[in-house]
């Protein structure tokens, strides 16, 4: 697979543990790639749900995917500040079709005022039973929630104001 370069557009596909397609984002602009991560931006991006419903993202968002961490991060740039939606998910893979990952239901939302919420715990427990998540996946996900919360509390990487400003500025330069 050819690694996408700055300014390229890629598709992102989210799957569930059972292999079913969950959600697709069309035309995410790549801002940076290296051997372990991809940073991109969604701005009025078409999203297609597994049931065929379609919608368009409302605000620009910087997206961060990593090959070693079991989460991805979406920094949504809003009038009242930056808020974050973090998916507990498998590390990404990349093929000729899309950037792909498995969504494991748990999400951490960080509001512009810094408040944090762990979301979809019931959905995670239900899918864990229905789709037979292995114990090692359960352990890895719970450990990655701790890593993610540490990043949030420390303002690390995507959670620093400078990060969002730098990548949003870069997006405007490329646009």
Secondary structure in CASP SS format (residue, H / E / C, confidence):
PFRMAT SS
TARGET T0000
AUTHOR 0000-0000-0000
METHOD secondary structure of the structure
MODEL  1
X C 1.00
X C 1.00
X C 1.00
X C 1.00
X C 1.00
X C 1.00
X C 1.00
X C 1.00
X E 1.00
X E 1.00
X E 1.00
X E 1.00
X E 1.00
X E 1.00
X E 1.00
X C 1.00
X C 1.00
X C 1.00
X C 1.00
X C 1.00
X E 1.00
X E 1.00
X E 1.00
X E 1.00
X E 1.00
X E 1.00
X E 1.00
X E 1.00
X E 1.00
X E 1.00
X E 1.00
X E 1.00
X E 1.00
X C 1.00
X C 1.00
X C 1.00
X E 1.00
X E 1.00
X E 1.00
X E 1.00
X E 1.00
X E 1.00
X C 1.00
X C 1.00
X C 1.00
X E 1.00
X E 1.00
X E 1.00
X E 1.00
X C 1.00
X C 1.00
X C 1.00
X C 1.00
X E 1.00
X E 1.00
X E 1.00
X C 1.00
X C 1.00
X C 1.00
X C 1.00
X E 1.00
X E 1.00
X E 1.00
X E 1.00
X E 1.00
X E 1.00
X C 1.00
X C 1.00
X C 1.00
X C 1.00
X E 1.00
X E 1.00
X E 1.00
X E 1.00
X E 1.00
X E 1.00
X E 1.00
X E 1.00
X C 1.00
X C 1.00
X E 1.00
X E 1.00
X E 1.00
X E 1.00
X E 1.00
X E 1.00
X E 1.00
X E 1.00
X E 1.00
X C 1.00
X C 1.00
X C 1.00
X E 1.00
X E 1.00
X C 1.00
X C 1.00
X C 1.00
X C 1.00
X E 1.00
X E 1.00
X E 1.00
X E 1.00
X E 1.00
X E 1.00
X E 1.00
X E 1.00
X E 1.00
X E 1.00
X E 1.00
X E 1.00
X C 1.00
X C 1.00
X C 1.00
X C 1.00
X C 1.00
X E 1.00
X E 1.00
X E 1.00
X E 1.00
X C 1.00
X H 1.00
X H 1.00
X H 1.00
X H 1.00
X H 1.00
X H 1.00
X H 1.00
X H 1.00
X H 1.00
X H 1.00
X C 1.00
X C 1.00
X C 1.00
X C 1.00
X H 1.00
X H 1.00
X H 1.00
X H 1.00
X H 1.00
X H 1.00
X H 1.00
X H 1.00
X H 1.00
X H 1.00
X H 1.00
X H 1.00
X H 1.00
X H 1.00
X H 1.00
X H 1.00
X H 1.00
X H 1.00
X H 1.00
X H 1.00
X C 1.00
X C 1.00
X H 1.00
X H 1.00
X H 1.00
X C 1.00
X H 1.00
X H 1.00
X H 1.00
X H 1.00
X H 1.00
X H 1.00
X H 1.00
X H 1.00
X H 1.00
X H 1.00
X H 1.00
X H 1.00
X H 1.00
X H 1.00
X C 1.00
END
